[in-house]
Amino acid sequence: MTTADLLKQLKGFSSRFVNDSLNFGYLFRWQGGYAAFSVSRSNLAAGIDYVLRQKEHYYTRAEVLIRLVVCA
């Protein structure tokens, strides 16, 4: 199975599950597209650490603006 086929099925099944199980008042839909990355076994620990610390890497626009103002 290709990565594209796997993600298509995963997104389809999960959105159906969410829409059948939860009532948001609107239909849940995944955004189009996906990204897939591979990590070598020797870099696995660093990859896991990176994912666990993602919030440290990605800020909302408001957080970025606040940091710019405070640091200016």
C-alpha positions in Angstrom: 0.0 0.0 0.0 1.3 3.4 -0.9 1.6 6.3 1.6 -1.0 8.2 -0.3 -3.5 5.3 -0.2 -2.9 4.7 3.5 -3.4 8.4 4.3 -6.5 8.6 2.1 -8.1 5.6 4.0 -7.0 6.9 7.4 -8.4 10.4 6.8 -11.6 8.9 5.4 -12.2 6.4 8.3 -11.3 8.9 11.0 -13.5 11.7 9.6 -16.4 9.3 9.3 -15.8 8.1 12.9 -15.7 11.7 14.2 -18.8 12.7 12.3 -20.7 9.6 13.4 -19.6 9.8 17.0 -19.4 13.5 17.8 -21.8 16.4 17.1 -19.8 19.6 16.3 -22.7 21.2 14.5 -20.8 20.9 11.3 -19.1 18.2 9.3 -15.5 17.5 10.3 -13.1 17.4 7.3 -9.4 17.1 7.0 -7.6 19.7 5.0 -6.3 18.6 1.7 -2.9 17.0 1.3 -0.5 15.6 3.8 3.2 15.4 4.6 5.2 12.3 5.3 8.7 12.1 6.6 11.1 9.3 7.4 13.7 9.1 10.1 16.7 6.8 10.2 17.0 4.4 13.1 20.1 6.2 14.3 18.1 9.5 14.5 14.9 8.1 15.9 15.5 9.4 19.5 16.2 12.9 18.1 13.0 12.7 15.9 10.9 11.6 18.9 12.3 14.4 21.0 11.6 16.9 18.3 7.9 15.8 18.0 7.5 15.9 21.7 8.8 19.5 21.8 6.9 20.7 18.8 5.1 23.4 20.8 8.5 24.9 21.5 9.2 25.1 17.8 5.9 26.5 16.5 4.2 29.6 17.8 0.9 31.2 16.9 1.2 34.5 15.1 0.1 36.3 18.3 2.9 34.7 20.3 5.4 35.7 17.6 4.2 39.3 17.7 4.3 39.4 21.5 7.9 38.0 21.5 8.9 40.6 18.9 7.4 43.5 20.9 8.8 42.3 24.2 12.3 41.7 22.8 12.4 44.9 20.8 
